[in-house]
Amino acid sequence: MQKKKHIYADNAATTKLDPLALEAMLPFLQEHYGNTSSVYSFSNKTKKALDNAREEIAECIGATANEIYFTSGGTESNNWAIKGLAKYNSQKGKHIISSPIEHHAVLNSCISLEQQGMSITYLPVDSEGFIKTEDLQKAIRPDTICISIMLANNEIGTIQNIPALAKISQKHSIVFHSDAVQAVGHLPIDVNKLKVDLLSASAHKFNGPKGIGFLYKKQNISLSKFMDGGQQENNLRAGTQNVAAIVGMATALKNNIRDLNLTTMYLNKLTENFCSFMQEQIPSVSFNGSSLKRLPGHISVSIPNISAESFLHILDLKGISVSTGAACNSQKTKISHVLLEIGLSEDIAQGTLRISLSKNNTLDEVLTIAKTLYKLYNKKVI
C-alpha cells in the first residue's frame, strides 16, 4: 500500500530547513570547527563566517552589522530586549506598554517584571487585532521606558502599523521594541522605516535552523547583559557562538528575501483558493485578522459548531498538520488569548484552526485540506 503524502501546513510554528542553508552549515560542523574567540589561525575561517553572516543579516533588515546580536531564538531575544531594557533603566522609570495579543515570550516577560514592581499597560485591540495610535498616546506616562508591540501576530496574521506607533514612541523618547519573529523573512523589513529601536527574530520561522535567532539593537540603545561570561556579542551576550547555525540563518534569510515577491504572490494565490472554497461550501465560516494587512499564507479560520482540537487530531491521522487557535498545556485546554481579545466568543474560538502555508505547499495540498475540512464538517466518511 502506498504511503499517503504528508501535508505540512503549520509554518507559523516552524519551517522546513532550506537545503542551501544546510549545505552552508556543514563545513562549520565538520571541517571549520574552531572557536571564534581563539587567537590562532585555525579559527580564522569561523571568525570570517561569523562576521559575514552578521553583515548579511544586517543588510536584509536595513541595519548595520554592529547592531545585530546573536541569540538562541525569538524567546531569548524578546526576554533580553524587555528585561534588559527594564533593568538598565530601572532608575529612569518602571512603566512598560504592550498589547494583550503578544506572544507569551513577551507577555510572560511582562508578568515577570510586574512581579518585580514594574507597571504594565496592555493596549486594547480591535476585531482585526489593530492598536489605535490614540490609545498608545493616552497610555504613555512620564515613567514609561519601553513600548513592545509585535509586528505580525502569530495566530491571526495581522500586520500591525508599527511605523505609526513607533513614531509616537520617538516623539516621547521612549524605546520601541517589536517582536518580528513571524515577520522576518516573510515581509520586507527595514528597521529605519519601521522606526524601531529593538527587533526580535528567530531563524526557524524563515527556513533556518532551530535554536538560533538575533536581536537588532539600535546603536544608541543600552541594555543590561543577557548573561555573564566571556566577551562575545560586544560583551553583552556571553557564550561561544554557534557558527554553523548562524551561517545557516543568514543563508536562509538571504534566500527568502531574494524570492520574497514571488513567494508572496504564490502564497496569496493559495490563500485565495482555500478561502474561496471554504466560503462556497460553508457559508457560515469566518476568517480572523485583517483581510488586507496580513502575513502571506497565514489563515485563521473559524468553523461554526465544531471542536477544532478534535478536527486537528483527525487531520493528523490523515497526514495533515495544522494547528488550533487554542494553546494547550498538560493540565487543561485554554482558549486562545488572541482570539478572545479580538472579540470572539469561546464557542467560535474553540472552532478555530490556524493554517499557515509556505512556498513548499502546492495548490493540490491546499485544496485537499479544504475538502477534508468540508467533509469533516458534514460528518461524512473520508
N, C-alpha and C positions, 0 to 999 in steps of 0.2 A: 504494500500500500504506500502510495506516495505521500510524503510528509507535507502537511499543509504549510504554506508560506506564512511566516510570522509578519504581522503588520505592526510596526512600532510608530505610535503617534502620541508620544509623551515627551516631546523635545524640550518642553519648558522645564522638565525635571533634569534631563541630561541629554547629551547628543552623542552621536557616533564619532569616534576619533577619525579625523582627517588622515587618510593614508599618507599624504605628503608630510603631515606633522609627525607621524610615527617614523617615517623614513629619516626625517631631520633629527629626531631624538636618538636614534640607535647609536650613532658614533659616540655620544656622550654617556651612554650606558655601558659601552664595551671598550672603546679604544681611548677616547679622551676623557678620562675619569678624574683628572687632577682637581684638587681643591682650589677654588678660585682665590682663597686667602693665602695660599702658599706662594713663596717668593721664587721658587725655582722655575726654570723654563718649561718643564713638563706641564705646568698649569697655564701656559700662555694661551693655548687654543680655547680652553674653557673660559678664561677671562675675556678673550675677544668675543666669544659666542655670547657671553652674558651681556657685554656692552652693546653688541649688535642687536640683540633681542630687545634690550631696553629702548634703543633708538627706534627700532621698527614699531614697537607698540606705541611709543610716544607719537610717532608720525601718524599712526592710524587714528588717533583721537585729538590731534592738533596740539599736543603738549610738547615739552622738551624732555630729553632723556633724564635729567636730574629731578624731574617731577614724578617719575614712575618708581614705585616701591613694590617689590615682590612679596606676596603673602601666600598663605595656604589656600586661599579662595575667598569667595564673597562674604562668608560669615565672618572670617577674621578681618577682612577689610572694613566691614560695617562696624564691628566691635571696636576696632582700633580708631576709626575716624571719630565715632561718637564719644567713646570713653576717653580716648587720648586727648580729645579737644576739651572735654569737661574737666579732666584732671589738670591740664595745663592752664586752664582759665578759671580755676576754682575760686580765685580771689576776685575775679572780674565779675562773675555772675553765676547764677545757679538755675537758669531757666532755659529749657530746650523746647522747640516746636517741631512736631512731626505730624503724621496722619495715622488714622486708625486702620488703614489698609496696607500698611507696610509689611514687609517680610518679617518673620519672627526674629531674625537676626538683629533687626533694628528695634522692634517692639520690646523684645526681652532685654536688650541693652538699655533701653529707656527705663524699663521696670527696675533693672538692677541699680541704675543711677538714682531713681526715685527713692529706693530703699536707703540710699546713702545721703539723702537730703536734697536732691535736685527736684525741681518742679518741672513737670512735663505738660504741655498743652497739645492736645490732639485736634487738629482741624477737621471739621466735618467735610464730607464729600457728597456730591450729588448722585443721582441714579446711574450715571455713567462712570463714576469714580473720579470726577474732576474736583479740584480745590479752587475756590474762588479767591482771587487776589485780595478782595476786600476783607475776607476772613483772616487771611495771613496778616494783613496790615493791622487789623484790630487786636490780634493776638500778641504782637510784639510789645515787649516790656523793656524798661531800662536795663534789666539784668539778663536779657536774652543773649546767649552766647553762640547758639547753634540752631540752624533750621535743617532738618533732614527729611527730604521728600523723594520718593523713588521716581525714576524716570519712566519706567513702564511696569505695569502691575503684572505679577506672575500668575494671577488667577483669572483676571478678566481681560488682560491685554491692553488696557487703556494707556495711552501715552500722555503723560502729564505735561502741561505747559511750563516746563522748568525755566526757560528764559524769563518769562514774565514774573514768576515767583522769585527767582534769584535776583532780578533787578530790584525788587523791594528789599531783599536782604542786603544788597550792595548799598542801597540808599541809607540804610541804618548801620552800616559797617558790621554786619553780623555774618559769621562764616556759614556758607551753604554747602551741605553735603547731599549727594544724590546716590542712592543705591541703583546702579545701572546694570546690575547683573543680567537681567533679561534683555537689555537693550544693546549692549556692546556686541558688535559682530552681526547685528541684525538691523540696525538703524545707522544712518550717517551720524557720527559723533564728533563734535568739535567742542572741546571744553571751553573755548573762548566765546563761542556763540551761545553755549548753554549758560555761561556766566557762573559756573560752579567753582568752588574752592577745593572740594574733595569729591572723588567719584570712585565707586567700588565696582570691580568686575571679577568674573570667575571664568576660567578657561573652558571648563567642561560644558558651558552653556553655548559655546560657539565652535564646537568640534575640536577642542583642545583636550589635553589630558586632565584627569581629576586631581584634586589636591594642590592646585596652583591657581593663583589669581594675582591681581595687582590693585594697588590703591594709588590713584592720581592725587597728588598733594601739590597745590599751587605753591610756588617758591616762597611766598611771603607768609604762608600759614605755618604755625607751630603746633606740634603735637607732642605729648609725652611719649617716651619709648614704649613700644609694644611689649618688649621683654628685655631683660638684662642678659649680657653675654658678650659676644665679640662685637666688632665694629661694622658688621655687614649692614647694607642698606643705609649708608650715611650715618651709621651709629644709632639708628632708630629701631631696627628690627633685626635682632641678633639671630644667628643660626646659619649654618652652611647652606648656600643657595642650591636648589635643585635645578641644576643647569639643563639637564635633559628635558624636564617638564617645562621650563621657561622657554627653551628653544621651540618646543612643540606648540606652546601657547602662541608665541609670536608668529610662527608659520601658519597656524590655523586662522588667526585673526587677519593676517595679510590676505590669505586666500578668500576668506569670507567678504572682506571689504572690496577686494578686486571684483568679485562676482555679485556684489550687493544689488545692483539694479535688476539684473536678470533674475536673481533669486526672488526678489520682492515681487516682480511681475508674475513669476511662476506660482508662488505661494498664494497670491491674490486670486489667481485663476482657480486653484484647487479649493480655496475657501468659498468662492462664489458658487462652485458646483455643489459643494457639500450643503451650504445654506439653502440653495435653491431647491435641492431635492427634499431636504427636511421640511421646508415650508410648504412644499406642494403636498407631501404625504401626511404631515402632521401640522395642520394649520395653527394649532394652539401652541406650537413650540415657540420659544423666545430665546433671544441671544443677549448676553450681558456684556457691558462695557460699551465703549464708543464704537459706532459703526464706521467712523471716518478716521479717527486718530487712534489706531490700534496696531499692535505688533503683527507683522505679516504671518499668516498661517496659524494664528492663535484664535481658537474658537472656544467660547464658554457658552454651552447650550443647555437650556432648562427644558426638560420634557415633563409635562404635567402627569401627575398620578403614577409616578414610578419611584423606585428606590435606586438612585444612581450607584450606590455601593453594590447592590445586587447585580445590576447590569454590568458593572466593572468586572465582577468575578466570572460572570457568564462569558463576557467578551474575552477574558483572559483564557478561559478554557477553549475558546475558538481561535486562539492565537493572535488576539488583537490587544495591544497595550495602549490604554488611555488612562486618565485619572479622574477622580471625582472632584467636586468643588468643596469637599469636606476634608479636614485634616484629622487623621486618626492617630491615637496612641494606644498603648497596651491596656488601658483601663476602660475607656469609653470613646464613642464616636462624637466628635464635636462638629457643630455646624460651622462652616467657614466664616471667619470674622469678616472677610472681604464682602461676601455675598450679603451678609446681614447689614453691613454698614451702607451698602448701596440701596437698601430698602427691600430686599427680597424676603418673603415670608419663609418660615422654617420649612414648610411643605415644598415650596418651589426650590429652595436651596438644596434640600435633600434629593431633588431630582435633577441636579446639575452635573454635567460632565465637562471636563476640560480636554479638548483635543488640540494638540499643538504639533503642527506639521513641519517638515523640513524639506530641503531640496532633494533628499533621498526618497521621499514619498512619491507615488505615482497617482494619476487620476483614477486608475482602476482600484487602487487601495483605498482611496478616499471614498469612492462610491460604494465599495464593499462595507466600509464602516457605516455609512449612512443607511444602506439597505439592511444591514444587520440590526441596527438600532430600530428601524421601522418594523421589522419582523418581530423583534422582542416586544416592542410597544404593543403590537397587535396579538401577542402571545401565540404566535404561530410556531410550528416546529421547524427548526432550521436544519 
